[in-house]
Amino acid sequence: AELAAVTKFYRRDVRALESVDLVLRRGEATALLGPNGAGKTTAIRLLLGLIPPSDGTVRVFGGDPRRAEHRVRMGAMLQVAKVPETLRVREHIDIFRSYYPEPASLAEVLAAGRIEKLADRMFGTLSGGERRRVMLALAMCGNPELLFLDEPTVGLDVASRRLLWDRIRALRADERTMLLTTHYIEEADALADRIVVIDQG
């Protein structure tokens, strides 16, 4: 996956990224480190094909990230994501697994977030840390080759953060390609093979 000389404007006067080159190496975990507003989330949204670049080229698996055959090979845990609070965790997993031609098994998804004990709980009853682990598990429903984690531990207490770190480290052991955005330098250092710093686009 790569961004090649990518610039992204929101409206005419808000420049989120300016001439950014970024290559994600196969099987490597890369941390995109920078303050709030640096352009980290924009980079992920571009690579997921959710928004187009204003200039430059975005490629995933050698092609356009908007193509269905590339999208099903990616998973994402986004910073701002909502799922219905009145469904059970198991029901959310069933729905997400149905989006993929070759999904991970229910057992694999539950294990990815270590959420086996939460499977029959309503999402709305979960704590912040439990919700994040469920969102990580949902990102794994398609058994992705390329995984995006957008500030996965922001707002969590230390214990919840460490538990999520453990789950992310376990996913790294599978040699998936991973892009993690964070503004915690200790998180980047703990979870990534390579750290890329971005500031003001």
Residue, then its C-alpha position, 0 to 999 in steps of 0.5 A: a500500500e502506498l501514498a505517492a505525492v498525495t495532497k488532500f484538501y478539504r474545501r479550498d482552504v484546508r490542506a490536510l496532507e501535502s505531497v506525502d509519500l508513504v509505503l507500507r511494507r508487507g508484513e510490517a507494522t508501521a506507526l504514523l505518529g503525530p499530534n491531533g490534526a496532523g493528517k493521520t486519519t486522512a491518510i488512513r481514509l485515503l488508503l481505505g478508499l473512503i475519500p479521493p486524493s486532491d492530487g497524487t496517487v493512492r495504491v493498495f495491493g497494486g490498484d485502486p483501494r475503492r475496488a471491491e477485490h481490494r477492500v475485502r482484503m483490508g480491515a479497519m478500526l476507525q477512531v470514530a465508528k458507531v454500531p447499534e448499541t442494542l445488538r449483542v456482540r455476537e450479532h455484530i460479528d455475524i453481520f460483519r462476517s457476512y460482508y466478506p467472501e471468506p470471513a474468519s470464523l466466529a472463534e477466530v474473531l472472538a479470540a482476536g479481541r479476547i472477547e469470548k466472555l462478551a459475546d452475549r452482551m449488548f454492545g451498549t452495556l460494555s465499558g470503553g475498553e471492552r468496546r475498543r476490543v470489540m471494534l478490533a475484533l470486528a476489524m478482523c472479521g475478513n481475516p485482513e491482510l492489511l489492517f488499519l488502526d486509527e488511534p485505537t487506545v485514545g481515551l482509554d485508561v492505562a489498564s485498558r490500553r495495555l490489554l489492547w496493546d496485547r491484542i495488537r501484538a498478537l495480531r502482529a505475530d501473524e505478520r499482517t501489514m499494519l498501519l497504526t496511527t497514534h499521538y502516544i510515542e510510547e504506543a508507537d514504540a511498543l507496537a510498531d516495527r517502523i515509525v513515521v512522523i507527520d505534522q501539519g500534513 
